Amino acid sequence: MKKQHLDITEPAAKLVQELKTKHGELIFHQSGGCCDGSSPMIFPKEDMFLNETDILLGTVEGVNFYMNQDQYEYWKHTHLTVDITKGRGSSFSLEIPTGFRFIIRSRLLTEEEI
């Protein structure tokens, strides 16, 4: 089985759990669009419509994380970590009212990971 190259920090995991308690099943998506579109966003599972251009990268805190295929081409050689930072994004992501926003921290994969 291929190793998942996706993790989540403890503060981000705590926020995901709070959002799951409030909103039920969730889904992460990173589209690669302009502005906040290149940030990971979290939505109620039933509000996100996926298609053949969305790639499942893995699961964090029981939430599937998808990335648009075009965006994935830029990130496929990296290990991604979902984190949070103070501030408000300009998207419809569920964390916006909390005063935090999700961000991605990345590093290149090692030769062993590739």
Sequence and secondary structure as in RCSB ss.txt:
>XXXX:A:sequence
MKKQHLDITEPAAKLVQELKTKHGELIFHQSGGCCDGSSPMIFPKEDMFLNETDILLGTVEGVNFYMNQDQYEYW
KHTHLTVDITKGRGSSFSLEIPTGFRFIIRSRLLTEEEI
>XXXX:A:secstr
     EEE HHHHHHHHHHHHHH SEEEEE   SGGGGS EEEEGGG    TTEEEEEEETTEEEEEEHHHHHHH
TTEEEEEEEEES  SS  TTGGGTEEEEEEEEE  TTT 
